[in-house]
Every structure is written in structure tokens, then in C-alpha cells.
């Protein structure tokens, strides 16, 4: 079965057994069971906006941070305006166990 699920303001195309990286889900630990109830589509059946009575079950594999992204701001002919920053986005890795 295939489904499109909305998690953290983004849409993900999932199948049973697939692993996805989503925005960090608060208060989640490894091996927790999570139910995703904002299902937009299952096997070509489209909701308006969500399918009623359908849910996707997932298991949390791990929480972590992604690779660092370097942000560099520079203005020409002005040495005082060089600015270098970094950012690591937190994520939650989910494994889809059941679609129904």
C-alpha cells in the first residue's frame, strides 16, 4: 500500500517498511509507536483534505541532528560585514509499519 502523509507541514510519500526523516517530534524516544492521522491519499483514494478513519502507524528509530549547513553573508567592499554561521536541523527518523 502507498500513502501520502502530512507531518510537520510537509507531505511525504510512504510505503510499508519505508524509512523517512521528518521534523523533530517532541517527546519521542527510540522504539516509540506513533500514529500519523493526517493522511492525504491511500492507493489513489484522495481525501478532502484528509481521509477520515485512516491512519499510518510508524515506529521511531532515532532522533538526531542533520549535517551542519554553513551560512556565509558577505557585502562587497566592507570588511566588517562578513558573517559566518552554522545550523543543524533536528530530525526524527520514522519507519512505517502499517498503512490502513
HELIX and SHEET records of a PDB file:
HELIX    1   1 UNK A   79  UNK A   81  5                                   3    
SHEET    1   A 4 UNK A  10  UNK A  15  0                                        
SHEET    2   A 4 UNK A   2  UNK A   7 -1                                        
SHEET    3   A 4 UNK A  39  UNK A  42 -1                                        
SHEET    4   A 4 UNK A  45  UNK A  46 -1                                        
SHEET    1   B 4 UNK A  19  UNK A  23  0                                        
SHEET    2   B 4 UNK A  90  UNK A  99 -1                                        
SHEET    3   B 4 UNK A  56  UNK A  65 -1                                        
SHEET    4   B 4 UNK A  33  UNK A  36 -1                                        
SHEET    1   C 2 UNK A  69  UNK A  73  0                                        
SHEET    2   C 2 UNK A  83  UNK A  87 -1                                        
END                                                                             
